[in-house]
């Protein structure tokens, strides 16, 4: 019998607290998967405007993209009227009679459970899993369980998990004040909030959206090509590129687009990458024929230009050379190369010192990153691209002249 966790909520926005709770419940209970159900019209939020259901569902999809055991359902979004948990539980039972269901909620829901619609009937259908947050009251927990009585309380399990002390209300306020949401929401969700200016219209609109092709169109085209962790990596590169561009006087608009699209062809099988490059006469080094994955930047730049998604040669070059680099790199090319190397999800020896240097010196950080990359390639017995050697030596010469 599949044991499925159900996490309902407004998700306005979904944040790391939700994801940590779902992961903690899945691990503790041995759940087969967790189903996220954004509400259509939450009865307990009648006094507050809620973001459009399509926005909230999109944010959930972005947040869970990297976890195959997390899924999103539009069951409640298709229902008119208030979203009562009992109605959802019954609908899921009808669709999936073989499921055993555990509804995952926070401690505040346990305290308020007596106010829920037909909560006694609900507890006869499901398990209620209460995930704690830092600083919760043990006394409140015990009082809430005692008020249910032994029979109903037997359907409730409280999980002590290392939760994340963050609330959606606080996040909306931060966004409205223009404060950072980083490390509180997944990067793709931050990007979505900013792009759509969801909270009080003060979220940061990417400067790239002012370019010829709308940002939303570029983003949609990208998501047809890559997904999951590769997509999450891309959004982290956008954030890193934005910071580097601002720090070193590079066009933020160009940096954002180049970062967003740098891995556009990353998911292509190596034989196809090689064929696409050969067809266009883009092979510049024997290393590319033996290791076609090196061509994903080159092929991406060509395809994006041909498809009319980009019309800026500087952006195309930044995408093309982000894998190998080259002598005479432009400032934009340097920013994209380095952003790809130091984005916040990278975890390998030497990346933290490079991040520290990148706060002060773009060229010196690039040399550190390229030296590390060259050592890694050589240690694996791979073929080193000639252009990477040229790029590294050129950068060292630049530093010696300053």
C-alpha positions as CSV (number, residue, x, y, z in Angstrom):
1,X,0.0,0.0,0.0
2,X,1.6,3.3,-1.1
3,X,2.1,5.7,1.8
4,X,1.6,9.2,0.5
5,X,2.3,12.5,2.3
6,X,-0.1,15.3,1.5
7,X,1.0,18.9,2.0
8,X,-1.7,21.4,1.3
9,X,-1.4,25.2,1.7
10,X,-1.6,28.5,0.1
11,X,2.1,28.5,-0.8
12,X,2.2,32.2,-1.2
13,X,5.1,31.7,-1.6
14,X,6.4,28.2,-1.1
15,X,9.6,28.3,1.0
16,X,12.3,26.2,2.5
17,X,10.2,25.6,5.6
18,X,7.6,23.8,3.5
19,X,10.3,21.8,1.7
20,X,12.1,20.9,4.9
21,X,8.9,19.7,6.5
22,X,8.0,17.5,3.5
23,X,11.5,16.0,3.4
24,X,11.5,15.4,7.2
25,X,8.1,13.7,7.1
26,X,9.1,11.6,4.1
27,X,12.3,10.4,5.9
28,X,10.7,9.8,9.3
29,X,7.6,8.0,8.1
30,X,9.1,6.2,5.0
31,X,6.6,8.0,2.7
32,X,6.7,6.9,-0.9
33,X,6.2,10.5,-2.1
34,X,4.8,13.8,-1.0
35,X,1.9,15.5,-2.9
36,X,1.8,19.3,-2.8
37,X,-1.7,20.7,-3.2
38,X,-2.0,24.5,-3.6
39,X,-5.3,25.8,-2.3
40,X,-7.8,27.6,-4.5
41,X,-9.6,29.6,-1.8
42,X,-8.3,28.9,1.7
43,X,-11.2,29.4,4.2
44,X,-8.8,30.6,6.9
45,X,-7.3,33.4,4.6
46,X,-10.6,35.0,3.6
47,X,-9.4,38.4,4.9
48,X,-6.2,38.6,2.9
49,X,-5.7,38.9,-0.9
50,X,-3.9,35.7,-2.2
51,X,-1.8,35.6,-5.3
52,X,-3.4,34.0,-8.3
53,X,-3.6,30.2,-8.2
54,X,-1.6,29.9,-11.4
55,X,1.3,31.9,-9.8
56,X,1.3,29.8,-6.6
57,X,1.2,26.5,-8.6
58,X,4.0,27.7,-10.8
59,X,6.1,28.5,-7.7
60,X,5.5,25.0,-6.3
61,X,6.5,23.4,-9.5
62,X,9.7,25.3,-9.6
63,X,10.5,24.6,-6.0
64,X,10.1,20.8,-6.2
65,X,11.6,20.3,-9.7
66,X,14.8,18.7,-8.4
67,X,13.1,16.0,-6.2
68,X,11.4,13.2,-8.2
69,X,9.5,12.1,-5.0
70,X,7.8,15.5,-4.7
71,X,4.8,16.1,-6.9
72,X,2.2,18.9,-7.4
73,X,-1.5,18.3,-7.8
74,X,-4.1,20.8,-9.1
75,X,-6.9,19.0,-7.4
76,X,-7.9,21.9,-5.1
77,X,-7.2,24.5,-7.8
78,X,-10.0,23.0,-10.0
79,X,-12.5,23.1,-7.2
80,X,-14.8,26.1,-6.7
81,X,-15.4,27.5,-3.3
82,X,-13.4,27.1,-0.1
83,X,-10.7,24.4,0.1
84,X,-11.7,22.1,3.0
85,X,-9.2,19.4,3.9
86,X,-12.0,16.9,4.4
87,X,-13.2,17.3,0.8
88,X,-9.7,16.9,-0.4
89,X,-9.2,13.7,1.6
90,X,-12.4,12.2,0.3
91,X,-11.6,13.1,-3.3
92,X,-8.1,11.5,-3.0
93,X,-9.6,8.4,-1.4
94,X,-12.0,8.0,-4.3
95,X,-9.2,8.4,-6.9
96,X,-6.7,6.3,-5.0
97,X,-8.4,3.9,-2.6
98,X,-5.1,2.0,-2.2
99,X,-3.3,5.0,-0.7
100,X,-2.6,5.4,3.0
101,X,-2.4,9.2,3.5
102,X,-0.6,11.4,5.9
103,X,-1.5,15.0,5.9
104,X,1.5,17.1,6.8
105,X,0.8,20.3,8.8
106,X,2.5,22.7,11.1
107,X,2.1,23.0,14.9
108,X,-0.3,26.0,14.4
109,X,-2.7,23.7,12.6
110,X,-2.7,21.2,15.5
111,X,-3.5,24.0,17.9
112,X,-6.4,25.2,15.6
113,X,-7.6,21.8,14.6
114,X,-10.8,22.1,16.6
115,X,-11.8,24.9,14.2
116,X,-11.4,22.8,11.1
117,X,-14.5,21.7,9.1
118,X,-15.6,18.3,10.5
119,X,-12.2,17.6,11.9
120,X,-13.3,14.4,13.7
121,X,-14.5,12.8,10.4
122,X,-11.2,14.0,8.8
123,X,-9.1,12.1,11.4
124,X,-11.0,8.9,10.7
125,X,-9.8,9.0,7.1
126,X,-6.2,10.2,7.4
127,X,-3.1,10.3,9.6
128,X,-2.2,13.8,10.7
129,X,1.5,14.5,10.8
130,X,2.5,17.6,12.7
131,X,6.0,18.9,11.9
132,X,7.4,21.3,14.5
133,X,9.1,24.6,13.9
134,X,12.0,26.0,16.0
135,X,10.7,27.5,19.2
136,X,7.4,25.8,19.3
137,X,5.6,25.3,22.6
138,X,5.6,21.8,24.1
139,X,2.8,23.0,26.4
140,X,0.6,24.0,23.4
141,X,1.3,20.6,21.8
142,X,0.3,18.7,24.9
143,X,-2.8,20.8,25.4
144,X,-4.0,20.4,21.8
145,X,-3.5,16.6,21.9
146,X,-5.3,16.4,25.3
147,X,-8.2,18.4,23.9
148,X,-8.7,15.9,21.1
149,X,-9.0,13.0,23.5
150,X,-7.1,9.7,23.3
151,X,-9.0,8.2,20.3
152,X,-8.6,11.2,18.0
153,X,-5.1,11.9,19.3
154,X,-4.0,8.4,18.2
155,X,-4.3,9.6,14.6
156,X,-1.9,12.4,15.2
157,X,1.9,12.1,15.1
158,X,4.2,14.9,16.1
159,X,7.6,14.9,14.4
160,X,10.6,16.7,15.9
161,X,12.4,18.0,12.9
162,X,15.1,20.6,12.3
163,X,12.6,23.0,10.7
164,X,13.2,26.4,9.1
165,X,11.9,29.3,11.1
166,X,10.4,31.3,8.3
167,X,6.8,32.3,7.4
168,X,5.2,33.3,4.1
169,X,3.9,36.5,5.7
170,X,7.5,37.5,6.6
171,X,8.7,36.7,3.1
172,X,5.9,38.7,1.5
173,X,6.9,41.7,3.7
174,X,10.5,41.3,2.8
175,X,9.7,41.3,-0.9
176,X,7.5,44.3,-0.5
177,X,10.4,46.2,1.2
178,X,12.8,45.2,-1.6
179,X,14.9,43.0,0.9
180,X,16.7,39.9,-0.1
181,X,14.9,36.5,-0.2
182,X,18.0,34.6,-0.8
183,X,18.5,31.4,1.3
184,X,14.8,31.7,2.3
185,X,13.3,30.5,-1.0
186,X,14.7,28.3,-3.7
187,X,16.4,30.5,-6.3
188,X,13.9,29.6,-9.1
189,X,11.1,30.8,-6.9
190,X,12.9,34.0,-6.1
191,X,13.3,34.6,-9.8
192,X,9.6,34.0,-10.4
193,X,8.6,36.3,-7.6
194,X,10.8,39.1,-8.9
195,X,9.8,38.6,-12.5
196,X,6.1,38.7,-11.8
197,X,6.4,41.4,-9.1
198,X,4.0,39.3,-6.9
199,X,4.1,41.1,-3.6
200,X,3.1,44.8,-3.5
201,X,4.6,45.3,-7.0
202,X,8.1,46.0,-5.6
203,X,9.9,42.8,-6.5
204,X,13.0,43.3,-8.6
205,X,12.2,43.0,-12.3
206,X,15.2,41.5,-14.1
207,X,16.9,44.1,-16.2
208,X,17.1,41.5,-18.9
209,X,13.4,41.8,-19.5
210,X,14.0,45.2,-21.1
211,X,15.8,43.5,-24.0
212,X,14.3,42.6,-27.4
213,X,13.0,39.2,-26.4
214,X,10.8,39.2,-23.2
215,X,12.4,37.4,-20.2
216,X,9.4,35.2,-19.8
217,X,9.8,33.9,-23.3
218,X,13.4,33.2,-22.8
219,X,12.7,31.4,-19.6
220,X,9.9,29.3,-21.2
221,X,12.2,28.4,-24.1
222,X,14.9,27.3,-21.6
223,X,12.5,25.1,-19.6
224,X,11.7,23.2,-22.8
225,X,15.3,22.2,-22.9
226,X,16.4,21.6,-19.3
227,X,14.8,20.8,-16.0
228,X,15.5,19.6,-12.5
229,X,18.8,20.4,-10.9
230,X,20.2,21.7,-14.2
231,X,17.5,24.4,-14.3
232,X,18.1,25.2,-10.6
233,X,21.8,25.6,-11.3
234,X,20.9,28.0,-14.1
235,X,18.9,30.2,-11.9
236,X,21.8,30.3,-9.4
237,X,24.1,31.3,-12.2
238,X,21.8,34.2,-13.0
239,X,22.0,35.4,-9.4
240,X,25.8,35.1,-9.4
241,X,26.1,36.8,-12.8
242,X,23.9,39.7,-11.6
243,X,26.1,40.3,-8.6
244,X,29.3,40.1,-10.6
245,X,27.9,42.4,-13.3
246,X,27.0,45.0,-10.7
247,X,30.3,44.7,-9.0
248,X,32.5,45.0,-12.1
249,X,30.5,47.5,-14.2
250,X,29.2,45.0,-16.8
251,X,25.7,45.3,-18.3
252,X,23.3,43.5,-16.0
253,X,20.8,43.0,-18.8
254,X,23.3,41.2,-21.0
255,X,24.7,39.2,-18.0
256,X,21.3,38.0,-17.0
257,X,20.3,36.8,-20.5
258,X,23.7,35.1,-21.1
259,X,23.5,33.4,-17.7
260,X,19.9,32.2,-18.2
261,X,20.7,30.6,-21.6
262,X,24.3,29.4,-21.1
263,X,23.2,25.8,-20.7
264,X,20.5,25.9,-23.3
265,X,22.0,22.9,-25.2
266,X,23.4,21.1,-22.1
267,X,20.9,18.3,-22.3
268,X,21.7,17.4,-25.9
269,X,23.3,14.0,-26.3
270,X,27.0,14.3,-27.3
271,X,26.6,12.9,-30.8
272,X,23.9,15.5,-31.6
273,X,26.1,18.3,-30.2
274,X,28.9,17.1,-32.5
275,X,26.6,16.9,-35.5
276,X,25.1,20.4,-34.9
277,X,28.6,21.9,-34.5
278,X,30.0,20.2,-37.6
279,X,27.0,21.2,-39.7
280,X,27.8,24.8,-38.9
281,X,31.6,24.5,-39.1
282,X,32.0,25.4,-35.5
283,X,34.7,22.9,-34.5
284,X,37.9,24.8,-33.4
285,X,39.9,22.2,-31.5
286,X,40.4,18.3,-31.6
287,X,39.3,18.1,-28.0
288,X,35.8,19.0,-29.0
289,X,35.5,16.1,-31.4
290,X,36.6,13.6,-28.8
291,X,34.7,15.3,-26.0
292,X,31.5,16.7,-27.6
293,X,30.1,17.9,-24.3
294,X,32.5,20.8,-24.6
295,X,30.4,22.1,-27.5
296,X,27.2,22.8,-25.6
297,X,28.0,26.5,-25.3
298,X,29.0,26.8,-28.9
299,X,25.9,25.0,-30.1
300,X,23.6,26.9,-27.7
301,X,24.8,30.3,-29.1
302,X,24.2,29.2,-32.6
303,X,20.7,27.8,-32.0
304,X,19.6,30.8,-29.9
305,X,20.7,33.2,-32.6
306,X,19.1,31.1,-35.4
307,X,15.8,30.9,-33.4
308,X,15.7,34.6,-32.9
309,X,15.8,34.4,-29.1
310,X,19.0,36.5,-28.9
311,X,20.2,39.1,-31.3
312,X,23.2,40.5,-29.4
313,X,26.6,39.1,-30.5
314,X,28.1,39.9,-27.1
315,X,25.6,37.7,-25.4
316,X,26.1,34.9,-28.0
317,X,29.9,35.0,-27.4
318,X,29.5,34.9,-23.6
319,X,27.3,31.8,-24.0
320,X,29.7,30.2,-26.6
321,X,32.9,30.7,-24.6
322,X,31.5,29.9,-21.1
323,X,32.9,26.4,-21.1
324,X,36.5,26.9,-22.5
325,X,37.1,30.6,-22.3
326,X,39.5,32.2,-24.8
327,X,42.3,34.8,-25.0
328,X,40.9,38.3,-25.1
329,X,37.7,37.5,-23.2
330,X,35.3,40.5,-22.8
331,X,34.2,41.5,-19.4
332,X,30.8,39.9,-20.0
333,X,32.4,36.6,-21.0
334,X,34.5,36.7,-17.8
335,X,31.4,37.3,-15.7
336,X,29.5,34.4,-17.2
337,X,32.5,32.0,-17.0
338,X,33.1,32.9,-13.4
339,X,29.4,32.9,-12.4
340,X,29.0,29.4,-13.7
341,X,32.0,28.3,-11.6
342,X,31.1,30.0,-8.3
343,X,27.3,29.9,-8.2
344,X,26.0,29.2,-4.7
345,X,25.2,25.5,-5.3
346,X,28.8,24.6,-6.1
347,X,30.5,22.5,-3.5
348,X,34.1,21.4,-4.3
349,X,37.6,22.2,-3.0
350,X,38.8,25.7,-3.8
351,X,35.5,27.2,-4.7
352,X,35.1,29.2,-1.5
353,X,38.5,31.0,-1.9
354,X,37.6,31.8,-5.5
355,X,34.3,33.3,-4.3
356,X,36.2,35.4,-1.8
357,X,38.6,36.8,-4.4
358,X,35.7,37.4,-6.9
359,X,34.5,40.1,-4.5
360,X,37.5,42.2,-5.3
361,X,39.3,41.0,-8.5
362,X,37.6,39.5,-11.5
363,X,40.7,38.5,-13.4
364,X,42.5,37.0,-10.4
365,X,39.4,34.9,-9.5
366,X,39.2,33.7,-13.1
367,X,42.8,32.6,-13.0
368,X,42.2,30.7,-9.8
369,X,39.1,29.0,-11.3
370,X,40.9,28.1,-14.5
371,X,43.9,26.7,-12.7
372,X,41.5,24.5,-10.7
373,X,39.7,23.4,-13.8
374,X,42.9,22.6,-15.7
375,X,44.1,20.5,-12.7
376,X,40.8,18.7,-12.6
377,X,40.8,17.9,-16.3
378,X,44.4,16.7,-16.3
379,X,43.8,14.5,-13.2
380,X,40.9,12.8,-15.0
381,X,43.0,12.1,-18.1
382,X,40.7,14.2,-20.2
383,X,41.9,16.3,-23.2
384,X,42.5,19.9,-22.2
385,X,41.0,22.4,-24.7
386,X,43.6,24.6,-26.3
387,X,41.5,27.7,-25.8
388,X,41.4,27.2,-22.0
389,X,45.2,27.3,-21.9
390,X,45.2,30.4,-24.1
391,X,42.6,32.1,-21.8
392,X,44.6,31.3,-18.7
393,X,47.9,32.5,-20.0
394,X,46.4,35.7,-21.4
395,X,44.7,36.5,-18.0
396,X,48.0,35.9,-16.2
397,X,49.7,38.3,-18.6
398,X,47.0,40.9,-18.0
399,X,47.6,40.6,-14.2
400,X,51.3,41.0,-14.6
401,X,50.8,44.3,-16.5
402,X,48.6,45.8,-13.8
